[in-house]
């Protein structure tokens, strides 16, 4: 698996990456972009010619660590 930045400069809303991952014995490439960048939330969208996926990540404080949950899009 790899994730390579397609942009230069700092990570910001609209930044893009090429993500290569394995799923059920197959390798797939997605172009991903950061759609939402908030203090406690990141939303990524990934697309190729056959699929569109979303990751909605929410961060919170839990004891002495960080709680990560995924939310509906």
PyMOL Python script that loads the backbone (N, CA, C, O; Angstrom):
from pymol import cmd

cmd.read_pdbstr("""\
ATOM      1  N   UNK A   1       0.837  -1.165   0.000  1.00  0.00           N
ATOM      2  CA  UNK A   1       0.000   0.000   0.000  1.00  0.00           C
ATOM      3  C   UNK A   1       0.891   1.240   0.000  1.00  0.00           C
ATOM      4  O   UNK A   1       1.952   1.264   0.623  1.00  0.00           O
ATOM      5  N   UNK A   2       0.431   2.272  -0.717  1.00  0.00           N
ATOM      6  CA  UNK A   2       1.166   3.538  -0.705  1.00  0.00           C
ATOM      7  C   UNK A   2       0.192   4.688  -0.894  1.00  0.00           C
ATOM      8  O   UNK A   2      -0.918   4.514  -1.398  1.00  0.00           O
ATOM      9  N   UNK A   3       0.629   5.852  -0.483  1.00  0.00           N
ATOM     10  CA  UNK A   3      -0.156   7.065  -0.635  1.00  0.00           C
ATOM     11  C   UNK A   3       0.832   8.188  -0.935  1.00  0.00           C
ATOM     12  O   UNK A   3       1.646   8.547  -0.084  1.00  0.00           O
ATOM     13  N   UNK A   4       0.763   8.742  -2.143  1.00  0.00           N
ATOM     14  CA  UNK A   4       1.736   9.716  -2.617  1.00  0.00           C
ATOM     15  C   UNK A   4       1.024  11.030  -2.910  1.00  0.00           C
ATOM     16  O   UNK A   4       0.010  11.054  -3.608  1.00  0.00           O
ATOM     17  N   UNK A   5       1.555  12.109  -2.380  1.00  0.00           N
ATOM     18  CA  UNK A   5       0.971  13.431  -2.601  1.00  0.00           C
ATOM     19  C   UNK A   5       1.065  13.817  -4.076  1.00  0.00           C
ATOM     20  O   UNK A   5       2.087  13.586  -4.723  1.00  0.00           O
ATOM     21  N   UNK A   6      -0.005  14.405  -4.596  1.00  0.00           N
ATOM     22  CA  UNK A   6      -0.018  14.903  -5.968  1.00  0.00           C
ATOM     23  C   UNK A   6       0.177  16.421  -6.013  1.00  0.00           C
ATOM     24  O   UNK A   6       0.264  17.002  -7.095  1.00  0.00           O
ATOM     25  N   UNK A   7       0.246  17.053  -4.863  1.00  0.00           N
ATOM     26  CA  UNK A   7       0.386  18.499  -4.749  1.00  0.00           C
ATOM     27  C   UNK A   7       1.660  18.840  -3.987  1.00  0.00           C
ATOM     28  O   UNK A   7       2.239  17.989  -3.312  1.00  0.00           O
ATOM     29  N   UNK A   8       2.082  20.077  -4.101  1.00  0.00           N
ATOM     30  CA  UNK A   8       3.205  20.539  -3.288  1.00  0.00           C
ATOM     31  C   UNK A   8       2.669  21.485  -2.220  1.00  0.00           C
ATOM     32  O   UNK A   8       1.551  21.990  -2.325  1.00  0.00           O
ATOM     33  N   UNK A   9       3.470  21.714  -1.205  1.00  0.00           N
ATOM     34  CA  UNK A   9       3.069  22.627  -0.145  1.00  0.00           C
ATOM     35  C   UNK A   9       2.354  21.916   0.985  1.00  0.00           C
ATOM     36  O   UNK A   9       2.337  20.687   1.048  1.00  0.00           O
ATOM     37  N   UNK A  10       1.763  22.698   1.881  1.00  0.00           N
ATOM     38  CA  UNK A  10       1.134  22.119   3.072  1.00  0.00           C
ATOM     39  C   UNK A  10      -0.154  21.375   2.753  1.00  0.00           C
ATOM     40  O   UNK A  10      -0.788  21.608   1.723  1.00  0.00           O
ATOM     41  N   UNK A  11      -0.528  20.478   3.652  1.00  0.00           N
ATOM     42  CA  UNK A  11      -1.801  19.765   3.527  1.00  0.00           C
ATOM     43  C   UNK A  11      -2.909  20.774   3.799  1.00  0.00           C
ATOM     44  O   UNK A  11      -2.911  21.453   4.826  1.00  0.00           O
ATOM     45  N   UNK A  12      -3.847  20.861   2.867  1.00  0.00           N
ATOM     46  CA  UNK A  12      -4.934  21.825   2.979  1.00  0.00           C
ATOM     47  C   UNK A  12      -6.180  21.225   2.326  1.00  0.00           C
ATOM     48  O   UNK A  12      -6.095  20.216   1.626  1.00  0.00           O
ATOM     49  N   UNK A  13      -7.317  21.838   2.553  1.00  0.00           N
ATOM     50  CA  UNK A  13      -8.541  21.404   1.901  1.00  0.00           C
ATOM     51  C   UNK A  13      -8.322  21.464   0.396  1.00  0.00           C
ATOM     52  O   UNK A  13      -7.825  22.464  -0.123  1.00  0.00           O
ATOM     53  N   UNK A  14      -8.691  20.399  -0.301  1.00  0.00           N
ATOM     54  CA  UNK A  14      -8.478  20.304  -1.743  1.00  0.00           C
ATOM     55  C   UNK A  14      -7.212  19.558  -2.129  1.00  0.00           C
ATOM     56  O   UNK A  14      -7.033  19.222  -3.299  1.00  0.00           O
ATOM     57  N   UNK A  15      -6.316  19.287  -1.155  1.00  0.00           N
ATOM     58  CA  UNK A  15      -5.081  18.538  -1.443  1.00  0.00           C
ATOM     59  C   UNK A  15      -5.439  17.157  -1.981  1.00  0.00           C
ATOM     60  O   UNK A  15      -6.484  16.604  -1.639  1.00  0.00           O
ATOM     61  N   UNK A  16      -4.564  16.600  -2.827  1.00  0.00           N
ATOM     62  CA  UNK A  16      -4.826  15.323  -3.494  1.00  0.00           C
ATOM     63  C   UNK A  16      -3.675  14.335  -3.305  1.00  0.00           C
ATOM     64  O   UNK A  16      -2.517  14.727  -3.161  1.00  0.00           O
ATOM     65  N   UNK A  17      -4.018  13.049  -3.307  1.00  0.00           N
ATOM     66  CA  UNK A  17      -3.050  11.960  -3.197  1.00  0.00           C
ATOM     67  C   UNK A  17      -3.432  10.846  -4.143  1.00  0.00           C
ATOM     68  O   UNK A  17      -4.601  10.709  -4.502  1.00  0.00           O
ATOM     69  N   UNK A  18      -2.456  10.044  -4.555  1.00  0.00           N
ATOM     70  CA  UNK A  18      -2.696   8.796  -5.279  1.00  0.00           C
ATOM     71  C   UNK A  18      -2.521   7.682  -4.260  1.00  0.00           C
ATOM     72  O   UNK A  18      -1.430   7.490  -3.723  1.00  0.00           O
ATOM     73  N   UNK A  19      -3.588   6.952  -3.996  1.00  0.00           N
ATOM     74  CA  UNK A  19      -3.592   5.890  -3.005  1.00  0.00           C
ATOM     75  C   UNK A  19      -3.655   4.547  -3.704  1.00  0.00           C
ATOM     76  O   UNK A  19      -4.542   4.308  -4.523  1.00  0.00           O
ATOM     77  N   UNK A  20      -2.714   3.670  -3.383  1.00  0.00           N
ATOM     78  CA  UNK A  20      -2.705   2.301  -3.894  1.00  0.00           C
ATOM     79  C   UNK A  20      -2.910   1.368  -2.714  1.00  0.00           C
ATOM     80  O   UNK A  20      -2.163   1.426  -1.737  1.00  0.00           O
ATOM     81  N   UNK A  21      -3.919   0.507  -2.799  1.00  0.00           N
ATOM     82  CA  UNK A  21      -4.184  -0.413  -1.699  1.00  0.00           C
ATOM     83  C   UNK A  21      -4.633  -1.764  -2.235  1.00  0.00           C
ATOM     84  O   UNK A  21      -5.032  -1.893  -3.392  1.00  0.00           O
ATOM     85  N   UNK A  22      -4.561  -2.755  -1.375  1.00  0.00           N
ATOM     86  CA  UNK A  22      -4.986  -4.115  -1.718  1.00  0.00           C
ATOM     87  C   UNK A  22      -6.311  -4.397  -1.030  1.00  0.00           C
ATOM     88  O   UNK A  22      -6.494  -4.065   0.141  1.00  0.00           O
ATOM     89  N   UNK A  23      -7.236  -5.013  -1.763  1.00  0.00           N
ATOM     90  CA  UNK A  23      -8.538  -5.366  -1.214  1.00  0.00           C
ATOM     91  C   UNK A  23      -9.003  -6.653  -1.882  1.00  0.00           C
ATOM     92  O   UNK A  23      -9.140  -6.717  -3.103  1.00  0.00           O
ATOM     93  N   UNK A  24      -9.243  -7.674  -1.069  1.00  0.00           N
ATOM     94  CA  UNK A  24      -9.694  -8.982  -1.560  1.00  0.00           C
ATOM     95  C   UNK A  24      -8.789  -9.541  -2.650  1.00  0.00           C
ATOM     96  O   UNK A  24      -9.253 -10.075  -3.657  1.00  0.00           O
ATOM     97  N   UNK A  25      -7.485  -9.405  -2.423  1.00  0.00           N
ATOM     98  CA  UNK A  25      -6.509  -9.974  -3.334  1.00  0.00           C
ATOM     99  C   UNK A  25      -6.230  -9.151  -4.587  1.00  0.00           C
ATOM    100  O   UNK A  25      -5.450  -9.574  -5.441  1.00  0.00           O
ATOM    101  N   UNK A  26      -6.847  -7.998  -4.707  1.00  0.00           N
ATOM    102  CA  UNK A  26      -6.621  -7.125  -5.858  1.00  0.00           C
ATOM    103  C   UNK A  26      -6.001  -5.818  -5.400  1.00  0.00           C
ATOM    104  O   UNK A  26      -6.216  -5.365  -4.275  1.00  0.00           O
ATOM    105  N   UNK A  27      -5.227  -5.223  -6.294  1.00  0.00           N
ATOM    106  CA  UNK A  27      -4.641  -3.909  -6.029  1.00  0.00           C
ATOM    107  C   UNK A  27      -5.451  -2.869  -6.791  1.00  0.00           C
ATOM    108  O   UNK A  27      -5.805  -3.073  -7.953  1.00  0.00           O
ATOM    109  N   UNK A  28      -5.738  -1.764  -6.133  1.00  0.00           N
ATOM    110  CA  UNK A  28      -6.508  -0.704  -6.770  1.00  0.00           C
ATOM    111  C   UNK A  28      -5.893   0.658  -6.487  1.00  0.00           C
ATOM    112  O   UNK A  28      -5.294   0.868  -5.432  1.00  0.00           O
ATOM    113  N   UNK A  29      -6.041   1.577  -7.423  1.00  0.00           N
ATOM    114  CA  UNK A  29      -5.561   2.950  -7.279  1.00  0.00           C
ATOM    115  C   UNK A  29      -6.754   3.892  -7.204  1.00  0.00           C
ATOM    116  O   UNK A  29      -7.713   3.768  -7.965  1.00  0.00           O
ATOM    117  N   UNK A  30      -6.678   4.823  -6.282  1.00  0.00           N
ATOM    118  CA  UNK A  30      -7.689   5.867  -6.161  1.00  0.00           C
ATOM    119  C   UNK A  30      -6.994   7.215  -6.140  1.00  0.00           C
ATOM    120  O   UNK A  30      -5.907   7.344  -5.576  1.00  0.00           O
ATOM    121  N   UNK A  31      -7.607   8.217  -6.745  1.00  0.00           N
ATOM    122  CA  UNK A  31      -7.156   9.579  -6.520  1.00  0.00           C
ATOM    123  C   UNK A  31      -8.026  10.125  -5.400  1.00  0.00           C
ATOM    124  O   UNK A  31      -9.249  10.196  -5.525  1.00  0.00           O
ATOM    125  N   UNK A  32      -7.381  10.510  -4.302  1.00  0.00           N
ATOM    126  CA  UNK A  32      -8.088  10.985  -3.116  1.00  0.00           C
ATOM    127  C   UNK A  32      -7.871  12.477  -2.937  1.00  0.00           C
ATOM    128  O   UNK A  32      -6.836  13.021  -3.324  1.00  0.00           O
ATOM    129  N   UNK A  33      -8.868  13.134  -2.343  1.00  0.00           N
ATOM    130  CA  UNK A  33      -8.710  14.552  -2.025  1.00  0.00           C
ATOM    131  C   UNK A  33      -9.282  14.817  -0.640  1.00  0.00           C
ATOM    132  O   UNK A  33     -10.185  14.117  -0.181  1.00  0.00           O
ATOM    133  N   UNK A  34      -8.750  15.826   0.009  1.00  0.00           N
ATOM    134  CA  UNK A  34      -9.229  16.248   1.322  1.00  0.00           C
ATOM    135  C   UNK A  34     -10.349  17.253   1.112  1.00  0.00           C
ATOM    136  O   UNK A  34     -10.098  18.381   0.689  1.00  0.00           O
ATOM    137  N   UNK A  35     -11.591  16.853   1.404  1.00  0.00           N
ATOM    138  CA  UNK A  35     -12.755  17.716   1.192  1.00  0.00           C
ATOM    139  C   UNK A  35     -13.053  18.616   2.382  1.00  0.00           C
ATOM    140  O   UNK A  35     -13.469  19.761   2.207  1.00  0.00           O
ATOM    141  N   UNK A  36     -12.840  18.103   3.601  1.00  0.00           N
ATOM    142  CA  UNK A  36     -13.120  18.874   4.820  1.00  0.00           C
ATOM    143  C   UNK A  36     -11.917  18.777   5.735  1.00  0.00           C
ATOM    144  O   UNK A  36     -11.427  17.683   6.018  1.00  0.00           O
ATOM    145  N   UNK A  37     -11.439  19.929   6.199  1.00  0.00           N
ATOM    146  CA  UNK A  37     -10.347  19.952   7.181  1.00  0.00           C
ATOM    147  C   UNK A  37     -10.750  20.891   8.303  1.00  0.00           C
ATOM    148  O   UNK A  37     -10.606  22.110   8.213  1.00  0.00           O
ATOM    149  N   UNK A  38     -11.263  20.276   9.371  1.00  0.00           N
ATOM    150  CA  UNK A  38     -11.673  21.023  10.560  1.00  0.00           C
ATOM    151  C   UNK A  38     -10.812  20.570  11.726  1.00  0.00           C
ATOM    152  O   UNK A  38     -10.073  19.592  11.615  1.00  0.00           O
ATOM    153  N   UNK A  39     -10.905  21.279  12.844  1.00  0.00           N
ATOM    154  CA  UNK A  39     -10.067  20.977  13.989  1.00  0.00           C
ATOM    155  C   UNK A  39     -10.190  19.524  14.448  1.00  0.00           C
ATOM    156  O   UNK A  39      -9.185  18.910  14.804  1.00  0.00           O
ATOM    157  N   UNK A  40     -11.383  18.972  14.447  1.00  0.00           N
ATOM    158  CA  UNK A  40     -11.588  17.613  14.954  1.00  0.00           C
ATOM    159  C   UNK A  40     -12.221  16.702  13.907  1.00  0.00           C
ATOM    160  O   UNK A  40     -12.823  15.685  14.251  1.00  0.00           O
ATOM    161  N   UNK A  41     -12.088  17.062  12.623  1.00  0.00           N
ATOM    162  CA  UNK A  41     -12.720  16.250  11.576  1.00  0.00           C
ATOM    163  C   UNK A  41     -11.962  16.395  10.262  1.00  0.00           C
ATOM    164  O   UNK A  41     -11.557  17.490   9.874  1.00  0.00           O
ATOM    165  N   UNK A  42     -11.779  15.246   9.579  1.00  0.00           N
ATOM    166  CA  UNK A  42     -11.225  15.199   8.230  1.00  0.00           C
ATOM    167  C   UNK A  42     -12.155  14.355   7.370  1.00  0.00           C
ATOM    168  O   UNK A  42     -12.589  13.284   7.795  1.00  0.00           O
ATOM    169  N   UNK A  43     -12.467  14.830   6.157  1.00  0.00           N
ATOM    170  CA  UNK A  43     -13.263  14.048   5.220  1.00  0.00           C
ATOM    171  C   UNK A  43     -12.471  13.925   3.924  1.00  0.00           C
ATOM    172  O   UNK A  43     -12.070  14.921   3.322  1.00  0.00           O
ATOM    173  N   UNK A  44     -12.255  12.678   3.511  1.00  0.00           N
ATOM    174  CA  UNK A  44     -11.544  12.377   2.275  1.00  0.00           C
ATOM    175  C   UNK A  44     -12.505  11.741   1.281  1.00  0.00           C
ATOM    176  O   UNK A  44     -13.380  10.969   1.673  1.00  0.00           O
ATOM    177  N   UNK A  45     -12.351  12.057   0.005  1.00  0.00           N
ATOM    178  CA  UNK A  45     -13.087  11.391  -1.065  1.00  0.00           C
ATOM    179  C   UNK A  45     -12.065  10.749  -1.990  1.00  0.00           C
ATOM    180  O   UNK A  45     -11.054  11.365  -2.328  1.00  0.00           O
ATOM    181  N   UNK A  46     -12.326   9.515  -2.397  1.00  0.00           N
ATOM    182  CA  UNK A  46     -11.432   8.807  -3.311  1.00  0.00           C
ATOM    183  C   UNK A  46     -12.215   8.298  -4.500  1.00  0.00           C
ATOM    184  O   UNK A  46     -13.338   7.814  -4.354  1.00  0.00           O
ATOM    185  N   UNK A  47     -11.617   8.408  -5.693  1.00  0.00           N
ATOM    186  CA  UNK A  47     -12.325   7.991  -6.903  1.00  0.00           C
ATOM    187  C   UNK A  47     -11.387   7.313  -7.893  1.00  0.00           C
ATOM    188  O   UNK A  47     -10.203   7.641  -7.982  1.00  0.00           O
ATOM    189  N   UNK A  48     -11.936   6.375  -8.623  1.00  0.00           N
ATOM    190  CA  UNK A  48     -11.326   5.873  -9.847  1.00  0.00           C
ATOM    191  C   UNK A  48     -12.469   5.639 -10.825  1.00  0.00           C
ATOM    192  O   UNK A  48     -13.583   6.100 -10.576  1.00  0.00           O
ATOM    193  N   UNK A  49     -12.234   4.951 -11.906  1.00  0.00           N
ATOM    194  CA  UNK A  49     -13.287   4.835 -12.921  1.00  0.00           C
ATOM    195  C   UNK A  49     -14.454   3.941 -12.507  1.00  0.00           C
ATOM    196  O   UNK A  49     -15.511   3.978 -13.138  1.00  0.00           O
ATOM    197  N   UNK A  50     -14.277   3.132 -11.447  1.00  0.00           N
ATOM    198  CA  UNK A  50     -15.340   2.207 -11.049  1.00  0.00           C
ATOM    199  C   UNK A  50     -15.914   2.437  -9.659  1.00  0.00           C
ATOM    200  O   UNK A  50     -16.932   1.837  -9.314  1.00  0.00           O
ATOM    201  N   UNK A  51     -15.292   3.286  -8.853  1.00  0.00           N
ATOM    202  CA  UNK A  51     -15.749   3.430  -7.470  1.00  0.00           C
ATOM    203  C   UNK A  51     -15.487   4.847  -6.953  1.00  0.00           C
ATOM    204  O   UNK A  51     -14.537   5.515  -7.362  1.00  0.00           O
ATOM    205  N   UNK A  52     -16.363   5.280  -6.039  1.00  0.00           N
ATOM    206  CA  UNK A  52     -16.159   6.507  -5.272  1.00  0.00           C
ATOM    207  C   UNK A  52     -16.329   6.131  -3.807  1.00  0.00           C
ATOM    208  O   UNK A  52     -17.323   5.505  -3.441  1.00  0.00           O
ATOM    209  N   UNK A  53     -15.370   6.507  -2.966  1.00  0.00           N
ATOM    210  CA  UNK A  53     -15.419   6.189  -1.541  1.00  0.00           C
ATOM    211  C   UNK A  53     -15.228   7.463  -0.728  1.00  0.00           C
ATOM    212  O   UNK A  53     -14.632   8.432  -1.198  1.00  0.00           O
ATOM    213  N   UNK A  54     -15.746   7.448   0.506  1.00  0.00           N
ATOM    214  CA  UNK A  54     -15.602   8.577   1.419  1.00  0.00           C
ATOM    215  C   UNK A  54     -15.125   8.069   2.768  1.00  0.00           C
ATOM    216  O   UNK A  54     -15.577   7.025   3.236  1.00  0.00           O
ATOM    217  N   UNK A  55     -14.224   8.795   3.388  1.00  0.00           N
ATOM    218  CA  UNK A  55     -13.792   8.541   4.765  1.00  0.00           C
ATOM    219  C   UNK A  55     -14.060   9.810   5.562  1.00  0.00           C
ATOM    220  O   UNK A  55     -13.492  10.863   5.273  1.00  0.00           O
ATOM    221  N   UNK A  56     -14.924   9.709   6.564  1.00  0.00           N
ATOM    222  CA  UNK A  56     -15.277  10.835   7.435  1.00  0.00           C
ATOM    223  C   UNK A  56     -14.717  10.503   8.814  1.00  0.00           C
ATOM    224  O   UNK A  56     -15.295   9.701   9.547  1.00  0.00           O
ATOM    225  N   UNK A  57     -13.600  11.114   9.161  1.00  0.00           N
ATOM    226  CA  UNK A  57     -12.877  10.807  10.396  1.00  0.00           C
ATOM    227  C   UNK A  57     -13.099  11.914  11.419  1.00  0.00           C
ATOM    228  O   UNK A  57     -12.922  13.093  11.114  1.00  0.00           O
ATOM    229  N   UNK A  58     -13.487  11.532  12.635  1.00  0.00           N
ATOM    230  CA  UNK A  58     -13.739  12.492  13.713  1.00  0.00           C
ATOM    231  C   UNK A  58     -12.853  12.138  14.897  1.00  0.00           C
ATOM    232  O   UNK A  58     -12.720  10.970  15.262  1.00  0.00           O
ATOM    233  N   UNK A  59     -12.253  13.150  15.488  1.00  0.00           N
ATOM    234  CA  UNK A  59     -11.283  12.982  16.560  1.00  0.00           C
ATOM    235  C   UNK A  59     -11.797  13.621  17.836  1.00  0.00           C
ATOM    236  O   UNK A  59     -12.380  14.704  17.808  1.00  0.00           O
ATOM    237  N   UNK A  60     -11.577  12.939  18.963  1.00  0.00           N
ATOM    238  CA  UNK A  60     -11.982  13.471  20.258  1.00  0.00           C
ATOM    239  C   UNK A  60     -11.006  13.039  21.341  1.00  0.00           C
ATOM    240  O   UNK A  60     -10.194  12.134  21.152  1.00  0.00           O
ATOM    241  N   UNK A  61     -11.108  13.704  22.465  1.00  0.00           N
ATOM    242  CA  UNK A  61     -10.252  13.393  23.614  1.00  0.00           C
ATOM    243  C   UNK A  61     -10.878  12.237  24.389  1.00  0.00           C
ATOM    244  O   UNK A  61     -12.080  12.228  24.653  1.00  0.00           O
ATOM    245  N   UNK A  62     -10.041  11.264  24.749  1.00  0.00           N
ATOM    246  CA  UNK A  62     -10.491  10.153  25.582  1.00  0.00           C
ATOM    247  C   UNK A  62      -9.383   9.796  26.548  1.00  0.00           C
ATOM    248  O   UNK A  62      -8.319   9.332  26.138  1.00  0.00           O
ATOM    249  N   UNK A  63      -9.629  10.012  27.832  1.00  0.00           N
ATOM    250  CA  UNK A  63      -8.626   9.808  28.877  1.00  0.00           C
ATOM    251  C   UNK A  63      -7.341  10.549  28.497  1.00  0.00           C
ATOM    252  O   UNK A  63      -7.345  11.775  28.384  1.00  0.00           O
ATOM    253  N   UNK A  64      -6.251   9.821  28.301  1.00  0.00           N
ATOM    254  CA  UNK A  64      -4.978  10.472  27.942  1.00  0.00           C
ATOM    255  C   UNK A  64      -4.642  10.285  26.470  1.00  0.00           C
ATOM    256  O   UNK A  64      -3.506  10.516  26.056  1.00  0.00           O
ATOM    257  N   UNK A  65      -5.623   9.868  25.680  1.00  0.00           N
ATOM    258  CA  UNK A  65      -5.371   9.611  24.266  1.00  0.00           C
ATOM    259  C   UNK A  65      -6.378  10.298  23.359  1.00  0.00           C
ATOM    260  O   UNK A  65      -7.028  11.270  23.743  1.00  0.00           O
ATOM    261  N   UNK A  66      -6.488   9.780  22.169  1.00  0.00           N
ATOM    262  CA  UNK A  66      -7.401  10.323  21.161  1.00  0.00           C
ATOM    263  C   UNK A  66      -8.364   9.244  20.730  1.00  0.00           C
ATOM    264  O   UNK A  66      -7.969   8.106  20.472  1.00  0.00           O
ATOM    265  N   UNK A  67      -9.636   9.610  20.653  1.00  0.00           N
ATOM    266  CA  UNK A  67     -10.669   8.681  20.153  1.00  0.00           C
ATOM    267  C   UNK A  67     -10.905   9.025  18.683  1.00  0.00           C
ATOM    268  O   UNK A  67     -11.081  10.195  18.344  1.00  0.00           O
ATOM    269  N   UNK A  68     -10.912   8.035  17.822  1.00  0.00           N
ATOM    270  CA  UNK A  68     -11.170   8.194  16.400  1.00  0.00           C
ATOM    271  C   UNK A  68     -12.457   7.457  16.070  1.00  0.00           C
ATOM    272  O   UNK A  68     -12.575   6.261  16.336  1.00  0.00           O
ATOM    273  N   UNK A  69     -13.426   8.164  15.489  1.00  0.00           N
ATOM    274  CA  UNK A  69     -14.660   7.542  15.044  1.00  0.00           C
ATOM    275  C   UNK A  69     -14.901   7.933  13.597  1.00  0.00           C
ATOM    276  O   UNK A  69     -14.390   8.944  13.116  1.00  0.00           O
ATOM    277  N   UNK A  70     -15.689   7.113  12.912  1.00  0.00           N
ATOM    278  CA  UNK A  70     -16.053   7.441  11.545  1.00  0.00           C
ATOM    279  C   UNK A  70     -17.517   7.815  11.540  1.00  0.00           C
ATOM    280  O   UNK A  70     -18.321   7.230  12.266  1.00  0.00           O
ATOM    281  N   UNK A  71     -17.851   8.768  10.739  1.00  0.00           N
ATOM    282  CA  UNK A  71     -19.221   9.250  10.701  1.00  0.00           C
ATOM    283  C   UNK A  71     -19.838   9.043   9.337  1.00  0.00           C
ATOM    284  O   UNK A  71     -19.133   8.797   8.358  1.00  0.00           O
ATOM    285  N   UNK A  72     -21.151   9.142   9.270  1.00  0.00           N
ATOM    286  CA  UNK A  72     -21.813   9.045   7.969  1.00  0.00           C
ATOM    287  C   UNK A  72     -21.511  10.283   7.133  1.00  0.00           C
ATOM    288  O   UNK A  72     -21.295  11.365   7.678  1.00  0.00           O
ATOM    289  N   UNK A  73     -21.496  10.135   5.869  1.00  0.00           N
ATOM    290  CA  UNK A  73     -21.226  11.264   4.961  1.00  0.00           C
ATOM    291  C   UNK A  73     -22.463  12.093   4.832  1.00  0.00           C
ATOM    292  O   UNK A  73     -22.463  13.095   4.116  1.00  0.00           O
TER     293      UNK A  73
END
""", "prot")
cmd.dss("prot")
cmd.show_as("cartoon", "prot")
cmd.util.cbc("prot")
cmd.orient("prot")
